[in-house]
Amino acid sequence: MVFHRPPLVCALASIAVGAATAPALTAQDGYRLPPQEIVDILDAPQAPGVNVSADGEWLILSHRRNMPSLADMSQPMLRIGGRRINPATNGPFNPSLTTGYSVMRVEDGSERRVELPHEDGWGGASISPDGQKFFMTRATSEGIELWLGDLETATARQISRVQLNAARGGACSWMRDSQQLLCHLVDPRRGRAPEKPMVPSGPIIQETSGRVGAIRTYQDLLKTPFDVVLYDYYMTSIPTLIDVGSGRTTQLASRGVYASFSPSPSGDYFLVRERVKPYSYLVPDGRFAEEISVVATDGDLVRELPGKPLQEATIVGGVPVGPRNIGWMTGRDHTLTYLEALDGGDPNADVAYRDRLMRLELAASPQEVLHTEFRYAGLSISESGTGFLSEFDQPTRTRRLWRVPMDDPDAKELLWERNSEDRYGDPGTPLTMLNDEGHRFVRQDGDWIFLTGAGASDQGDRPFLDRFNLETGESERLWRAGTDSYETMVAVLDDDANRILTRYETRAEPPNFYVRDLESGQRTALTDFPDPHPQLSGIQKQFVTYERDDGVQLSATLLLPPDYVEGQRLPVVVWAYPREYSNADVAGQVRGNPNQFTRISGYSHLFFLTQGYAVFDAATMPIVGGNLANDTYVDQLVASGQAAVDKLVDLGVGDRDRIGIGGHSYGAFMTANILAHSDAFRAGIARSGAYNRTLTPFGFQNERRTYWEAPEVYFNMSPFMAADQVNEPMLMIHGLADNNSGTFPIQSERMFAALEGHGATARLIMLENESHGYRARESVMHTLAEMVEWFDVYLKNAEPRRITF
């Protein structure tokens, strides 16, 4: 029998200005259920996940359970090196929800269920480059198994009785021939897991010697010498080739702690990045030192490359000094590229060029390909050898895209330069494809490439597919989503982009997959996933725009319950997440699409619609001012919140006595600030938040200044510093295993203690075995029960305010 501790609940009922009498809640209530309407929706079957083959001929549908149980989330977990590992499986701590698969032929929509002997533990499916088969993994109490599926016959079998090591992430990947998998295996001779010594061997020591090292806060780091022992034990793997037909294995290298082991495009060589000691107690393993080399398929060393040093001292907003981002060049058999910073990695340095891109042939010296004025931001290459290089300047938010002939990079040509925050002016991103060897290229047809984008406009997002002529700059629109639906492109199904696979939905129809013929305009349904909650089909939805007192344009989606009667004033939940912008014009641009189907799941605030509330969703809270935007963070936040309340009252939907505010993560930070510095809202809900910015002293979100550079900004933005001003009830919820870098659980614990010390009305729920988001069915149900009860008491049924603000 498994026993679970109930969620830790701390409740304080005090007399707050204008607050209702607090409910009688004990410190430990156990796990609770929300109203039955919510339970029914959460337990309803959900649509499967969908994976598309590279050639567009097959779909794999992954069937899933809705939520893991608390017992699933209570399995052993190691938190080491910035990772979360299940020691029983030697894989990531991520309880599987997949119960099986179906395969669907796109040509005729025929679907067959894959025959499997079990219905638990399955991982994601990966389709081979030739589009004929797929592999998947299955986690068991003995470890992680490797399975192979056949798309044509919808059958599957286990390949080779090996135990995969997935602690570093994906354990296997396809080789170019579709006949072999490159996998990381557990060493069968490694022995039993090490046991923690009863007596420590010595103190834990860290030292600094005058080196500047501004490091942001990270979770799950190595903390003790024994953590280092555990890290080596679980992260050590043996790179191995597995023939999917015979199951024969070929060891490629000796056991080691590998960051990556990636094949060259030709398949003849491997780029090896092996983590080496000393490790760090300050940063996750992605910043550990690495030895880098190239080896042949027989394991022989071909070339040693410059290693990566331990990265504990990177400047905030900067990049490491020395070679970085080394990898194989697309379209070349065995050519490497890497980057070098020309500004010492310092974004504040006044230099003509930030980065240079280097090319390295295995038997030659490195050569500079080009240099960039801004920070390098990516390179994609077409099969004809044309590169598309992006560079980005964070202070001005300027993004450039260059056309670069890779054989003559000096002839590069600027395609466009734009403000990255200007969604309306986004021309799209070059469309890529996987060829039959599994390599990703920019899709090019003569002088034309294809562009895809969100299609943002003042009427909402309308995704598009364009053709763009590289010689003339001419753009031709091939497809754009309609105005009465929301449709996104999933894949192009033929070479000239006449047929595309889309995901189509409306306010009344759940998302389903369709094949669109762009020449005839015909749309053919592939899937027919039902409405998961038909009882909510009458939800009313409208897009609303309004203005802040400083002229900044704001927007939100107003959702009303199915039985809403026009003119009726309801309790309203405003849900938001602040974002920083360089100027007011881009801050006021519309996001989202009101025609999207309203899917309610998890611990969503939209469940309030089942309880007689209206929801003002995704209410924009722009913080305008570029790199100095946070200097006026609180003032702008309060102004945006007040504008939302005024709009709801003007619409006749809400009244000032029954409007609440809520948010998750940075939205929780927003909620606490608004309650501390404003009386516009009656109560608040803050989930997984941070409230004291001095605990993230080397920057947070888009703030790049440190606490010591801008102490007044950190102080003024922290609602912890204004806890004595919070005079509206606030519910806080936090996962005790929060893995987000800035939201350690102590943030909520200390904020609650501050509220308690000043006589506020507050309640703190700490969820065991839950991370930044909450997954276990028991935790999700309890979270929703707490949210509904809190707003029922302090919002829906609250007495009118005795004091007018």
Buried (B, 14 or more C-beta within 10 A) or exposed (E): EEEBEBBBBBBBBBEBEBBBEBEEBEEEBEBBEBBEBBBEBBEBEBBBBBBBBBBBBBBBBBBBBBBBBBEBBBBEBBBBBBBBBBBBBBBBBBBBBBBBBBBBBBEEBEBBEBEBEEEBBBBBBBBBBBBBBBBBBBBEEEBBBBBBBBBEEBBBEEBBEBBBBBBBEBBBBBBBEBBBBBBBBBBEEBEEEEEEEEEEEEEEEEEEEEEEEBBBBBBBBBEBBBBBBBBBBBBBBBBBBBBBEEBEBEEBBEBBBBBBBBBBBEBEBBBBBBBBEEBBBBBBBEBBBBBBBBBEBEEEEBBEBEBBBBBBBBBBBBBBBBBBBBBBBBBBEBBBBBBBBBBEBBBEEEEEBBBBBBBBBBEEEBEEBBBBEBBBBEBBBBBEBBBBBBBBBBEEBBBBBBBBBBEEBEEBEEBEEBBBBBBEEBBBBBBBBBEEBBBEBBBBEEEBBBBBBBBBBEEBBBBBBBBBEBEEEEEEEBBBBEEEBBBBBBBBBEEEBBBBBBBBBBBEBBBBBBBBEBEEEEEEEBBEBEBBBEEBEEBBBEBBEBEBEEEBBBBBBBBBBEEBEEEEBBBBBBBBBBBBBBBBBBBBBBBBBBBBBBBBBBBBBBBBBBBBBBBBBBBBBBBBBBBEBBBBBBEBBBBBBBBBBBBBBEBEBBBBBBBBBBBBBBBBBBBBBBBBBBBBBBBBBBBBBBBBBEBBBBBBBBBBBBBEEBEEBBBBBBBBBBBEBBBBBBBBBBBBBBBBBBBBBBBBBBBBBBBBEBBBBBBBBBBBBBBBBBBBBBBBBBBBBBBBBBBBBBBBEBEEBEEEE
